[in-house]
Amino acid sequence: MTRALHLSSILPCPRKLDQRKRPPAPAPCDLLIERTRSGLARAKAERAVLGRPVTLDATQRHTVRKELAAGASVSAMARKFATSRQTIMRVRDTGRSVGERARWRVIQVKRVLTGD
């Protein structure tokens, strides 16, 4: 008695064969990253302004630096321009090297400790 061969024993399952033909689907996070990067590239090509809006324009920043150099306090400048102290400190520190910022902070700490 001979045994009949069935094609399913020779050929792989059609579903598995179909899966091997297709490339793997990209993960959802990869699609999200790709869309984000392409959107940012398009926005930059259109010269769109990215990020948060500025709170102080160039003339206000110049005034803040000048008044801080004259001895005004950070808190007073923040109240005057209706912004946060952190914004005023960021304006003060912009354009300075790391060493200059460190020296400025040491001077400020000495003033606080000595009461000047």
Secondary structure, 3 states (H helix, E strand, C coil): CCCCCCHHHHCCCHHHHHHHHCCCCCCHHHHHHHHHHHHHHHHHHCCCCCCCCCCCCHHHHHHHHHHHHCCCCHHHHHHHCCCCHHHHHHHHHCCCCHHHHHHHHHHHHHHHHHCC
